[in-house]
């Protein structure tokens, strides 16, 4: 079998991918001593097939895995073995991510100087071309007691696999590894993050991931140089200046919107005979903009339907007016606009997903007002 299976918590290394003949392998997992391959089509039992391994994926996992612990307790590979030797920091867990990997260390903190010293030491071991070997021991071999591990799974069968990094580490592991530390190429420690239960997460890249990260960073740097019209050393200050400018523009825009809201309300109130219904949509407004208009116009006698955002898609709405009318109409308005809302004391506001139906809401409100007009009440 050339495909490495995922062994859950016993080895946090993802499974392999590839082809069985021309059928892709979607997933590989373990059931007892057997590796179960998940494929999209049935295979003929007994047929001879060519197995093709996704080597780029496998080698990436080998590099990341050889760089760190394969178990969740004291057994370590390169980074965690050196971290324990130098500082007494034990590895309690680790995760091989798609873009970066994380080691959980049993320490509440780690200084920048410690991170730098650890990175320097692990890369020295890579340059020393330290061999990595794999041994298989019988389950009853007394030597197993001298190998660090968290124990074996309950359903383990067959020999026990031990990975040795000469002079550095020896522990049980079922994952794939490089044959020499030089195959790791380089390890870059990206820094630390606060972990769970007074622990520290150490973030790292190994091997080809370091090269890809440099390539991506360089591409980003070139793009920023072109956009900001200055050199890489000035990017941060340029972005800070832009952020300050944006904040000032946003503040000025907000003040202008407030002024516009007041003018709109005053214009409505200046009419000799104000309408009982006021409807307004403004694309660049917000909740404060709508509430300013409602406050300035007053809602004791006027029913207001205000909306902001995209004219046909999503946006915000406010229905304001006499308490009884708003309580009656608010949920119906939200339903027509495909949204949700809530309200109290004569205001009902919320989010809408179908702003294109504003016309239907206006018709509903107009019909409600026509039935509440003095002429309609006299007829009743």
N, C-alpha and C positions, 0 to 999 in steps of 0.2 A: 504494500500500500504506500503510495507516495503522498497522499493527502493527510495533513495533520488535522486532527479533530479538535473542536472546542471542548475543553474539559471543565467548564464552568468555574467554580471558585477554586479548583485545584490548580488551574493554570489560566491566568488571565490573558492568555494569548488568543487572538481570534483564529478561527479555522481557516484552512486553505481554500482556494478556488482553482478551477481549471476545467478540463474536458475529459470525459470518458468516451473515447472515440470522438464523435462530433456532438455529444450531448453535454451541455454545461452542468457543472456541479454548483448547486445553489447554496448548499450548506453541508457541513460535516459535524456530526455530534457522536458522543460515545454512549453506548449502552453495555455496561459491563466491560468485557474484554474486546468487544466489537466496535468498529467505526461504521456508523450508519451514514450513507451518502444520500442527500436529497437531490433528485434530478427531475426535470419537467416531463420526461418521457420514459417509458418502460424499457429496460435493457434485457436482451435475451440471455437467460441463464447459461453458463458454460461457454459463452462466446469469448474469443480472444479479442481484446481491445487495446488501443494505444492510449495511455494516460498522459495528458499534457498538463503540466503544473503552471499556474500563474506565478512565475519566479519573482517578478518584481514585488508582488505582495508578500510572498514567502520571505524573501531576503530582507525586506523592510521589517517584518516581524522578528526575524532572527537578530537584526541589529538592535532593535528596541529591547527585545527580551534579554539578550546577552548583557545589555547595559544595566539591568536592574533585577530585582528579586523576582522569582517565579512563584514564591509562596507568600502567604499572608502573615507569617510569623518570622522567627529569626533567620531563616535561610536567605542568604543574599547572593546576588551576582555582583557585577563590578561596582556600580555606584553605591548600592546599599552596603556592600561589604566594606568599602573604603570609608563610608560615612560612619559605620560603627567602629572601625579601627581608629579613625582620627578623633571622633567626638563622642563615641558611645551612643549615637543615635540609631536605634533599631527601626527597621522597616516593619510597619504593621499592615500595610496594604499597598497596592499599586494598580494603575489603570493604563492600558495601552490604548490611547485615543486615535482617532483618524488623522489628526494633524499634530498633536503633541501628547506626551505621556506624563503621568503624575505619580510620584512616590509619596506615600503618607509616612512621615517620620514621627517617632514617639518623642517629640520635644515641643514645648510650647512656642519656641521661636528659633530662628537661625539668622545670624548676622550676615551682612553682605561680605564681610571678610571670610567667614566660614564657607560661604557658597563659592567664593573665588578660590579658596585653598582646595576645596573638594574638586572643583572643575580642573584645576591644575594637576592634581594628583591622578585623577582617572585618565586624563589624556597622556600623562607620563607612562602609565601602564599600557596604553594603546601603542605608544611609540616603542615600548620595550618588546612588542610582538609576543606577548605571553600566550602560550598554547591553551586551548580549551578542548577538553576531551570528555568523552561519554563512556561510562561503564554500565554494565548490567549485572546486578547481583541477585542471587537467589533470595527469595523472601525470608528464608531462615538463616541467611549469612550473618554471623555476628558482627561483621564490619558495618552493617546497616546502623547499628547503635552508635557508631562514631560519626555518622553523617547527619548534619543538621537538617531537620525537616519538621513539618507540622503533622506528620503521620500520613498514612495512606487512606484512600477512600474505602468505604466498607465493601464495595463491590470490586476491589482490585483483584486482578488475576495475573499470574505470570511473573517474570523477573522485575526487579526494581531498578529503575533508571537513575543513575547518579551523574551529575555534571560537575566537572572539576575545572576550575580556573587556577592554573598552577601557582601555588604559593599565596593565593588570595582567598579562594572560597571552594567549598565542596558541599553540595546538597542535592537532595532528590528533586527531579524536575522532569516533566513529560513534554515540555515545549521544545521548539527548534532553536538551535544556537549556531553561531559562527564557529569555525574551527580554530581561529586565532583572534586575539583581541585587535590585531591590526585591521581585521575586516570591519571593525566598527568605524574606522576612518577618523571620526572625531565625535566628541560629546559636548553639547552646549547646554549649560544649566541656565534657564531663562529667569530664575528667581523663585521666590516662595509666595505662597498664599496661606491664609489662615485655614486650618483644617478643623475637623470635628473633635470634640472632647479634648481640648488642650493639645492638639497635635498640629503639625506643620506639613503642608503639601509642597513638595519640591517639583517644579515643572522642568522638563528637559526634552531635548531632541538628540537623536543619535544618527550617525551615518548619512545616508542620502537625504534624510529629512533636513539636516543642517544645510546642505547644498540647495535644496528647494526653497528653504526659508530665506537664504541669502539672495537667491534669484528673484523671489517675490518682493523682498524688501528693496532690491535694486530697481525693479520695475516701478514700484510705488514711488521711490525717490525720484526717478526720472520724470514720472508723470507730475509730481508735485513741483519739481523744478520748472517744468514747462508752464504749469498753471499759475504758480506764485511769482514767476519771473525773478527768482533769486537762487542762490546756492543751497545745498542741503543743510549747511550749518545755520542758515537763517530761516529754515522752514517753520520752526516752532514759534519764533517771534512773529513771523508773518501771519500765521494762523491765529495767534493771540490778538493781533491787530484787527484781523477780519472779524473775529468773534465780538470784539468790543464795538466795531462798526455795526454789526448785525443787531446787537442788543440796543444800541442807540436808535437805529432805524425802527426796530420793533416798538420801542417806547414812544417814538414820535408818531408811528402809525396808530398805536393805541389811543394816543391823545387826539389825533385827528378823527378817529372813529367815534370817540366820545363827543367831540364837537359836532360831527355830522349827525349823530343821534339826537342831540339837543335841538339842532336846527330843523331836523325832520319833524320832531314833535311840536316845536313852536309853529312851524308852518301849518300843521294840521289844526292846531288850536286857534290859529288866527282866522280861520274861515268863519264867515258869518253864521253858517248853520253846519256845524261839524257832523260828519256821518256817524251813524251808530256802529259802523264796522270799518276798521282800519286794517289794511293788508299790505305787507311789505316783504320783499325778498332782497337780500344783499349777499352776494357771493363771499365777500371777504370779511363779513362780520363774525361775531362770536356771541356767547351767552350774555356777557356784560353789555354789549351793544344793544341787544334786544330788551334787556331789563331797563336800561337807561331810557329808551323810548317809552316803555310802558310806564315808568315812574313819571316822566315828564307829561305824558298825555293824561294819565289818570285812568283808572279802570272802573270807576263807579257807574258810569253810564255808557262807556264805549267798549265794544268787544274788539280785541286786537289779535290778529293772527300774523306772527312774525317768523320768518325763516332765514337761515344763513347756510352757506355751503354750496355744494354742486347743485345746479338747477334741475338735474334729472336723476341724480343718484343719491348719495348719502349727505346728510346735513343735520342741523339742529332746528328745533321749532319751539315756539312759545305761544301758548294761548292764554290771554289775560282778559279779565273783564269781571262782571258781576259774579259773585261766588257761586250762586245757584246755576248760572249758565255754564260756567267753566266746569263745575262738577259733572254736569250733564253731558257736555260736549267733549271734554278732554279725552277720555278713553276712545271715543269714536274717531276723533282726529288722529290719534296715535295709530289706530287700526288702519285708517285709510292711507296713512303715510308709510305703513309697513314698519312701524317703529314701536318703541316703548317709552313710557314717561311716567311722571308722578307729579303731584301738585297739592297745594293747600292755599287757603286764603285768596282765592281768585286767580291763581296762576298754575298752569299745567305745562310743564316743559319736558323735553326728552330728545332722543335721537331718532332720526328717520332714515329709512333706506330707499324710499320711493318718492323723492321730491317732485317727480314729474306729475304727481297726483295732487299738487297744491290747488289746482283749479277745482277739483272735486271737493276739497275741504272748503274752499271759498263759497262754492254753491251751497254746501250744507249750512254754513254759517249765515249766509244771506237768507236762506229759507227759514232758519230759526228766528232771525230778526224780524222777518216779514210777519211771522205768526205772533210775535211779541209786540208789534207796533200798536200805537193807540187806536188806529183805524180797525185793526184786527180785533182788538179787545172790545171795541164798541159793538162790532158785529156779533161777538159772542154773547 
